[in-house]
Amino acid sequence: MDIKLIKNTENGIFYPISDKLLMQITEDNYQYQGLQGKKYFVLNVFTNEKVEISPQIKKYNFCKIKYVCMEKNYIYFTSLESVTENKSLLTVYRFMFNDNDSQQVYSMEIDNADIMNNVRYYIFVVDSNFFFVEKLDQAGRLIDIFLHDISSEADNDMSDAVVKQMGIYKMISAGGNNCIIKFGPDKLIPGNNHLGEKIVLLNAKQFVSEILFNGQMLTMEELDTSDDDTTFPYIKSVGNKVIYSKYNLKNKSEEIVIYDVATKVKQIRLNNNVERAMDLSYTYIINDTPYIVKKEDKNTFFINLNNQKTEYRLHQDMRFRFMMNDIVVVTRMRHRIPFIKKPSQYIEAYRISDMHHPVFSTKAEYNSCVESGEDLIVFTN
């Protein structure tokens, strides 16, 4: 693994497109109905070349766009424009890397009240031709969901499918054509009419085919189902493993479930120090061992979930920023001349087993980190 530094980057969102390419989303200087305009850039991490995507199209992150496939030769983005005083046109564009061209692939009219009232729209991209469009209310309750076929310009409303009944609340790549889907809203959402939750493993392309030609018999491997007392508030992937929280609202306990997609082995670990159900967002796999990161006052601890013991801790002046494999990225303020000059921020990376000797250190203001293939990319302002 290499650590690559990219300096003087604008604040924004970074996420990987492929082993070589990253997407960077920054703010632009225009607005629509209170939404800030965005700029989209493709960044080559090896050459530091950055190209803006279709600058002539005004872009807004009104829809949250999620991808099933990690390695792809396309991205999607959305735009908005006025139709009437109370209506706007939401347009979905697909940008293909092979021809550097953006194509309008879908449009729908929406109420301006949806924008003002924070009604949520999601686009779950299966591949370059199919995506789900989902609409949730402010509380996360399902309003509508359908599958759009770009080539035939057709929508499938899935009237008899579990997708239509429960809604998609997470869709994660599981390698190749496989993906993990979490159906149904979690019970932590206030006022939600709870219809249950399922976490399933399925082949995304087969899933789409069955919706198009059947809609009732959907082939999926069910990993877990909620009951009256349990909910799945968080789910994420780490390598070839899927990690999710099974939270018991009655006794406020949490099971952290680790499922290996390749071996189909499921491990269950208790989190005995539950303060909030959101603690799972700080769960990591380090050298095949699950850890949860806890912050207390100025201290950061790494608790081994196999034995519930604290095995690593950060120095009090270290601020935890990012974790990749066994590398932890921190920032810390250093005084070169005490009480005379202002402290300077340093970005440092350590192997978790050796917090005394950094494998990377630079004097810079931290922006963000992202994984790109097997490499770690560090961005500075």
FENLIN-V471158 format. One line per field, one symbol per residue. burial: # if it has 24 or more other C-alpha atoms within 12 Angstrom, else .. Layout:
burial->???
This chain:
burial->..####..#...##############.#...##.#.#########......###..#########################......#########.....##.###..#.#.##...###################..###########.....###..###############.############.....############.##.###..#..#.#..####...####################...#########.....#.######..##########..######.....#######....####...################...........########......####.##########.######.
